[in-house]
Amino acid sequence: MPRYLIYAQDQFGTPASKTGNSVIRYSAGHVAAVLDSTRAGRTSEEILGYGGSIPVVSSLDEGARHGADSLLVGIAVAAGGLPAALRDVIRRSLELGLDVWNGLHGFVSDDPELAAIANRTGATIHDVRRPPADLPVGSGRVRELDQTVLLAVGTDANIGKMTVMLQLRTGLRERGVRAGFAPTGQTGIFIESWGVCVDAVVADFIAGASEAVTIQAARDNDIILVEGQGSILHPGYSGVSLGLLHGSLPHGLIACHQPSRATFRHNAWLRIPPLKDVIALHEAIANPLRPVRTIGVSLNTADLSDRDARAIIERTAEETGLPTTDPVRYDITPLADAVVAFDRERRATAASPSGRPSAARRATTA
């Protein structure tokens, strides 16, 4: 694993640095420092509320002195290219011999000057959104796995699909369950150091890419937690969401929702349907390929008071009949319990000659 200096200039602690924030939350041991001269001298804990003593520094040289061997681009940019200020930092990083981990749609390695510097200093450029060259089209290969496959789906983009799966992995592993995470976006790749950004794959190969990461995550694991992307109803991201749903062929779904959000991200003209309707729609789309069931709900209540958050969690559980929680703010146990029970039930059903649990199995799982 690399030791990251996270680039978050002028933005650390804001939604624009959510990539860097997530890497700190889930891979703090691999973060040497954060680069943001406007907040230098403080710690991650002071700014984010987590991350401990990870320092915020004002320069690349200072980050290197803290042990960084890689620069991670921890922000999002609106345009496709590299902003001038960021490009300057990347150039200096490569001159110092630091590897560069870039999740933007603009590829560092496509810049002739930057590529030449990396070649001269021996630094490696990781443009994690560049898809592998040998991806197949989807063919249902996930059906050959014995593992239980779960996919996070959502009523909209950017509501916590990666987060709930990483929280679940932690909760399941604490119980001794062999659970693996399948990264399908740049932040997940930064955390795990492998994966495929399915939103950068040519449309015909999205399902094949989803198959590939699901199968790889199955190695040495019994439960696969696939990172979801977008929403099947989002005007901009539905193609990726559908390819991921059909490629990963999940047995179970975790429905993700932000109760305070009424319209789709960046599309204020389009209202988000009721959660129960979106749950039914995902199941209907997935079922012709593999029978699937939604087994829990993950809510993002970050912008609600504690009182309102607890009330909406209780109401959602009543309305859907499903275990519900905010996996960051509150206990992951309701969803972890649901996953363990679902996995046990699915395996018992698969082991029964009739396709239904035997009497002994039913007694065990009751």
FIKOL-989408 format. One record per residue: x negated, y, z of N, C-alpha, C in turn; residue in one letter. Coordinates in steps of 0.001 Angstrom, whole numbers, plus 500000, padded with zeros to 6 digits. Atoms other than C-alpha are relative to their C-alpha. Example, Ala and Ser with C-alpha at 12.3 -4.5 7.8 and 13.67 -1.06 7.14 Angstrom:
499110498810500000487700495500507800499100501200500000a500820498810499940486330498940507140500770501090500730s
REM end
This chain:
499162498796500000500000500000500000499126501257500000m500758498744500002498772503530499249500213500785501289p499813499021498927498368506314501788500374501314499334r499452498899500767500551509123500509499744501371500624y499817498591499697500187512883500589501246500398499214l498727499718500660503787513862499838500066501469499599i499852498632500503504169516940497641501441500449500190y498666499456499747507137518983498915499935501515500132a500256498572499869505938522551498390501285500831499963q498858499080499849508542525137499513501327499293500265d498724500706499943511154522381499934500088498939501090q499969501083499023510216520021502756501116500233501029f498895499911499059513208519292504951501309500401499368g498773499647500709515750520345502317500460498802499171t499544501100500861517920518080500122499120499788498772p500845500134501182515513518785497254498806499079500240a501126500888499704512821516767499061500468498651500538s499444501238499444515043513759499754499145498780499671k500880501120500322512611511444497956498895499885501044t501042500021498978509786512418500287500550499692501373g499378500261498694512135512412503287500255498511500198n499675501426499889513219508833502550498747499154500148s501254500746499860509652507610502139499494500109501438v500419499835498608508864509062505562500879499171500922i499090500765499131511955507444507104499694498510499965r500104501447500136511268503968505749498582499484499784y501369500457500216507525503893505130499011500980500620s500806498968499344506042506360507625498554499574500192a501354500492499787503020504154508224499103500176498796g500774499824501226501933504786504643499970501453499552h500029498571500308502264508583504771498916500654500847v501091499335499289499106510502505666500379501425500385a499660498598499757500543514032505404501019500447498963a499069499359500929503050516310503667499402501326499573v500545498748500510501948519185501435501120501020499803l499075498870500109504018522330501986499392501154500792d500730498926499326502031525473502761500923500908500814s499075499134499263505167527298503968500375499429501357t499669500639498726505581524799506826498774499351500640r501242500594499502501941523918507488499834500245501496a500230499913498562500960523269511079501073499327500827g498932500699499300504195521524511976499907498504499689r499973501445500248505010517805512002501318499614499347t498777500521500594507554515698510185501122499920501026s498999500127498940509337515059513474500669501348500284e499466498671499716509757518785514054500943500489498903e499212499504501124511246519359510605501151499066499651i498982500956500411513166516152509830500733499351501165l499436500744498882513813514732513273499533498562500026g500615501327500021511829511598512380498662500115499280y501310499979500637508393510695511094498861500214500957g501054499885499000506518511272514326499038501133499721g501034498965500048503248513141514137499425500217498597s500500499753501358502839513117510335499850501511499800i500210498552500078501284516552509732500456500595498667p499742499225501205502411519167507240498776500884499764v501259499319500277499343520630505532500177501007498873v499905498910500968498614523574503276499201499768498735s500849500211501173496149522062500797499751498521499763s500368501369500351495128518915498983498794499526500799l501208500388499267491741518916500649500336499620501435d499599500323498635493395518968504069500726498665500041e499314501284500061495645516092503058499034498846499862g501006501049500170492652514074501923499248499746501300a500687500182498721490960514694505268500844499195500984r499121500807499149493977513080506919500114498555499497h500043501379500459493313509916504912500836499695498776g499194500261501194495506510362501843499119499523498858a500688500433501212494394508412498782500895500123498768d499039499872501094497478509171496667500865501232500212s499022498912499971499672512150495819501342499437499547l498649500446500345503398511330495818500855501234499737l499103498886500309505779513738494089501311499754500734v498863500261499118508445513992496767501187500897499786g498897499093500287510777516505495146500662499629498686i499324500128501280513293516568492324499943501343499294a499985498768500787513204519114489497501124499904498981v498848499980500896516040520182487239499617499649498567a500411500240501378514111520071483963499252498685499881a500646501283500218512461517065482385498492500031500103g501444499931499992508878518339482345499415500184501387g500697499757498735506300519119485018499881501503500211l500177498567499713506578522606486596498523500341500111p501408499601500044503345524582486308499306499812501338a500636500117498679502675524670490049499732498548500355a500177501425499723503186520916490387498903499415499127l501030500523500903501031520220487344498608500371500500r501297499581499462498197522235488907499568499114501169d500309500856498852498405520163492097499638498595499532v500309501328500535498468516929490110498606499991499372i501325499943500618495409518021488112498906499984501062r501000499958498933493476518842491283499911498659500731r499989501312499348494550515530492858499197498994499200s500724500939500855493242513573489897498510500313499996l501415499616499937489986515545489990499351499509501285e500523500508498726489595514480493636499995498469500048l499954501450500028490193510864492615501212499402500673g498768500508499397493626510582494234500906499404498918l498978500538500885496128508288492546501229500904500060d498782499193500045499395509947491526501206499084499812v498738500729500078502837508457492160501085501007499641w499072499022500544505397510299490066501315499322499619n498699500562500312509118509569489925500862500885499132g499239499093500850510180512432487668500180499413498603l499779500460501372511531511964484160498857500412499078h501184499624500756508471513799482834498803499181500456g501081500920499663505503511387482710498654500724500029f501326499401499861502105512553483966499034499403498981v500944500669500902500300509998481823500191500403498544s499797499515501366501798511571478672499296501339499763d500723498741500116499850514770479378498538499671499676d501364500404500404496542514368477458498912500461500965p501031499489499098494532516584479818499986499228501308e499920500705498721495783514873482989499562498552499841l500409501380500240495326511408481487498489499890499856a501456500022500178491753512274480525499285500155501337a500610499821498684490950513476484045500081498703500797i499839501266499278492358510257485526499032498954499489a500922500968500592490276508204483128498565500281500450n501367499634499610487139510127484107499735499704501471r500223500152498558487631509926487883500389498624500528t499576501325499551489124506426488025501305500003500768g498705499931499332492400507641489512501066499318499145a498914500701500698495572505726488619501261500850500041t498735499281500091498763507406487431501136498983499966i498834500874499941501976505624488420501232500821499631h498741499383500421504879507013486387501086498948500188d499170501141499634507401504808488119501311499950499224v498799500048500827510265505804485844499734499425498611r500291500614501295508470504368482835500359498525500070r499563501401499883510208501042482229498976499031499432p500875501019500581508295497824481589500329499782498532p499809500158501440507824497007477913500682498690499631a499546501353500356509036493409478114501354499641500616d498705500288499383512538493751479581500923499270499029l499035500689500851515147491309478242501369500666500089p498602499609499809518824491978477659500585499103501088v499377500801498954521129490706480383500530498687499463g499536501328500431521940487003480203500559499179501156s499433500725498868523302486085483640499024499107500734g501003500873499368520023484609484902500138499940501519r499858499973498543520905485595488491500867498838500485v499149501136499613523465482763488492499186498791500439r500851501143499667520533480338488855499443500080501421e500530499839498653519590481729492275500916499364501039l499230500514498869520670480047495507500285501100501031d499880498937499004520334483283497472501337500744499862q498826499131500004523258485493498446499568501387499536t500333498702500588523175488693496375501065501018500401v499105498910499618524678491922497720499555501272499292l500281498756500707524917495223495830500741501144500672l499357498787499499525616498711497182500601500751498819a499320499221501035528180500551495051500610501232500669v499553498771499371529611504008495547501122500699499277g498982499141500586532435506424494973499373501168499251t500703498926500689529808508906493729498502499720500075d501459500078499917526087509388493231499510500694501258a500691499301498918523718510392496010500788500014501307n499246500068498736525694509145499011499462498940500957i500611500888499034523389506568500611499954498533499641g500017501414500391523338503348498572498659499343500308k501305500537499620519604502867499027499880499904501515m500154499928498553519781503895502663500677498843500708t499287501064499286522399501357503714499308498656499797v500660501276500229520483498507502088498692499891500784m501224500039499194517227499453503814500324499867501487l499570500155498614519036499836507135500454498562500264q499549501385499861520645496439506577498814499041500047l501165500894499988517318494818505778499342499990501373r500598499924498668515900496072509056500840499246501016t499114500656499050518943494902511008500019498493499846g499983501440500233518951491475509383498674499357500388l501305500574499651515225490905509801499809499946501507r500076500044498543515534491756513482500726498773500555e499296501227499607517883488747513669499310498747499495r500711501145500545515376486521511933500474499564498636g499494500316501332517214486586508585498982500456498955v500933499642501078514995486562505507500753500815498947r499279499095500888516415489592503693499009500832499201a500874499233500875514762491273500708500743501132499328g499441498801500626515335494671499126499549500062498554f500315499898501424515505495077495331500051501463499577a500018498572500338514384498628494359500376500240498541p499574499672501365516125500112491321499888501484499700t500197498572500198515168503784491707498634500414500496g501367499582499719512036505849492165499671500013501488q500312499936498574512341506335495923499809498602500571t500175501380499561512833502634496528498673499424499559g501293500480500491509779501941494399498860500589500829i501030499394499150507707504425496420499902499271501339f499982500658498693508765502645499604499448498585499909i500374501412500132508191499110498311498765499757499138e501124500116500952505453499731495681500287499033498859s499632500787501176507373497727493078501462500290499678w498611499824500389510681497737491202500110500587498602g499738499410501311512288499180488065501021501113500175v499022498910500000514003502564487678500998499739498875c499055500402501037517093501370485859500579501188499251v499441498843500703518162504929484994499099500483498867d500905499615501082515168505222482647499876498905498940a500057501138500919515784501944480804500968500239498840v499098499923501149517257501890477280501256499193500309v498710500518499547520951501092477652500150498488499840a499819501431500233520850497591476143499250499127501007d500861500793499128518258496501478715500223500276501489f499756499692498587519734497907481964500364498731500770i499615501233499309521365494595482879498803499055500122a501184500844499939518147492738482029499017500477501059g500866499448498957516135495092484243500562499684501379a499359500307498720518647494553487052499822498530500356s500278501418499771518298490795486662498576499808500507e501415500209499680514521491070486835499692500384501448a500317499583498625514387493029490115500732499127501019v499256500876499087517063490835491705499285498669500170t500705501275499950515181487666490822498675500146500745i501270499815499295511883489096492057500227500156501501q499720499807498574513449490160495373500403498700500678a499566501271499421514690486594495854498850499163500525a501144500803499571511180485285496417499842500071501512r500204500114498547510829484085500016501096500683500806d498880499392499282514221485591500943501268499192499779n498721500701500091517703484199501563501145500931499629d498988499004500342519704487412501156499307501120499236i500564498952500850519016489970498427500888501233500089i499280498738499853520031493583499022499585500908498852l500324499260501214520163495363495663500379501467500168v499762498555499923519825499144495653500945500419498887e499060499519500996522821500689493897499586501334499417g500275498731500665522749503646491509501305500589499464q498891499293500619525309506256490494501373499536500447g498623500440499765528988505381490251500623499658498656s499414500415501277530984503569487593501022501002499465i499071498971500452533324506584487413499322501346499767l500693498726500172530658509296487274499767500264498506h500166499725501428530607511029483861498567499857499501p501390500061500434526821511065483793499295498693500259g500785501150499546525749507861485524500708498660499899y499204501241499979528425505261484860499333498859499246s500639501064500773526399503369482261498978499232500816g501000500642499137523581502673484710500692499154501064v499288500710498929526051501663487437500601498694499488s499390501207500552527843499189485177498954498959499636l501067500942500337524631497642483871499416499343501231g500525500543498746523408497196487437500974499002500610l498976500900499475526683495606488511500008498678499242l499954501214500807526664493127485642498666499255499985h501296500660500017522927492445485754499656499303501298g500349500602498707522565491763489473500993498915500409s498980501023499727525753489613489547500180499743501501l499903500178498541526420490184493258501131499070500404p498912500742499362528440487838495422500870500941500836h499292499077499116529362490713497729499574501435499742g500256498580500199529559494511497622500081500744501326l499895499021498923528907497243500179500457501301499358i499452498780500588531098500242499317499497501217500767a500565498800499391529456503619499975500850501211499641c499068498886500196531431506823500415499617501152500921h500158498810499159531067510385501695501380500633500159q498605499595499823534460511294503205500277501468499687p499794498568500201533957515058502906499879500427498541s500200499647501402533221514931499177501272499714499205r498732500148500718536314515515497033499815499803498508a500227500106501439534822515762493531498621499416499734t501264500642500344532003514043491692498856501009499929f501190499148499961528498515447492054499753500634498631r500239499210501207527854518192489474501187499991499036h498798500055500842531384517654488111501228500378500828n498934499552499108533766519746490184501387499856499388a498709500151500675536528519234487602500611498614500225w499546501388499913536809515512488411500084499550501453l499798500428498617538284514329491702499626498534500178r500334501376499651537038511178493408501276499280500434i498799500743499610539825508559493649499898499495501436p500038500587498657540786507035497015499040498818500064p500999501054499831538192504635498411500560498624499657l499420501325500270540542501635498249500126499758498497k499872500160501449541119502271494530498643499714499364d501332500220500555537376502432493829499501498603500358v500360501365499606536818499214495777500659498988499067i499267500924500878539495497452493731499447500037498578a500523499869501355538032498797490498498669499271499849l501274500717500070534519497507491249500222498489499949h499745501440499969535868494068492066500593499524498688e499371500388501264537998493980488912498985499948498859a501007499964501061535043494898486698498995498862500159i501011501030499750532683492392488346500549498586499883a499448501348499850535035489431488749499951499127498749n500088500900501156535080488187485124498639499326499844p501338500580500118531328487563485383499677499107501189l500200500803498796531230486292488968500984500480501055r499085499572498928533834486298491760499247500789501059p500691499104499074532912489144494092500995500548501001v499136499442498959534274490596497308499259501123500718r500561498929499182533653493877499094500061499572501453t500062500548498635532516492990502612499789501063501071i500204498952499004531885496354504274499950501366499351g500013498615500470531946500135503988498918500774500747v501022499124499441529023502503504540500405501440499730s499607498604500140529987506120505190498814500928500267l500972498929499765527766509190504931500747501141500676n499283498990499214529009511496507695499068501113500475t501031499067499543525955513752507917500526501410500196a499488498634499908528019516920507444501237500114500892d498850499990499101530690516001510023499541500024501457l500286500067498569530785516485513772500090498551500462s499937501359499470530375513404515938501452499549500172d498589500334499796534064513501516809500681499658498682r499361500246501293535179513761513175499430498762499330d500628501163500615532672511141512050500564498704500577a499470501214499377533870508562514560501458499777499616r498591500125500373537482509290513666500148499473498574a499882500440501389536931508825509929499498498571499837i500458501389500047534985505619510504501114499065500458i498897500829499495537852504201512556501147499951498998e498892499960500958540446505332510014499680499200498735r500395500743501196538492503899507075500059498498500248t499940501420499657538157500538508826501437499508500009a498583500380499961541925500480509405500598499954498592e499410499912501336542787501511505832499489498909499067e500584500985500911540420499076504112500004498590500565t500119501308499368540415496235506632498581499475499987g501398500412500121536624496196506346499145500614501108l500949499407499050533772496695508847499422501282499419p500399498681500491532751500345508581499089500671501010t500877499215499130529916502478509951499246501008499164t501039499173500611527492505271509164498688499359500424d501146500834499614524295503158509054498792500770500507p501108499203499481521930506031509871500381500624501338v499567499268498813523933507908512464500398499067501138r499502500928498998525394504884514255499414498612499767y500537501355499993524817501162514707500287499282498684d499841500795501210524274498933511662500716498678500271i499485501324499629525721495950513584501268499591499262t498796500457500716529216495950511976499705499469498601p500321500462501350527712495615508508499080498790500034l500883501162499891524953493216509571500799498752500361a499132501128499649527567490979511211500778499515498777d499215500356501182529636491088508019499151499261498978a500886500665500955526651490105505873499691498579500441v500326501339499491525695487165508087501208499071499859v498787500827500104529290485897508187500305499661498544a499737500229501415529699486303504425499023498987499415f501020500926500487526435484491503703500306498581500475d499677501313499455527437481620505990501210499393499271r498783500471500680530871481357504378499710499597498562e500295500294501399529507481477500842499222498698499859r500802501215500087526940478757501489500820498766500362r499148501128499641529516476545503174500928499638498851a499123500239501143531846476959500204499251499326498866t500795500578501077529076476179497740499629498561500285a500405501355499627528148473027499686501159499019499986a498838500877499957531691471666499705500338499487498605s499663500552501315532591469284496830501243500641499400p498757499409500492536019470929496562499858501477499680s500176498568500189534526474394496393500519500810501154g499526499333498787536040475195499797499266499405501191r500731500531498847534410474826503227500648498722500524p499490501200499365534728471396504803500590500362501357s499398499716498699536656471093508076498944500332501049a501075499734499033533403470947510029499411501377499790a500559498692500304532087474002508232500959501110500434r499016498991499621535336475889508801499986500205501492r500038499883498548535114475136512495498763500769500448a501241499310499640531524476365512576500079501479499729t499962498601500383532306479636510827501177500740500584t498823499322499454535544480377512646499611500907501157a
REM end
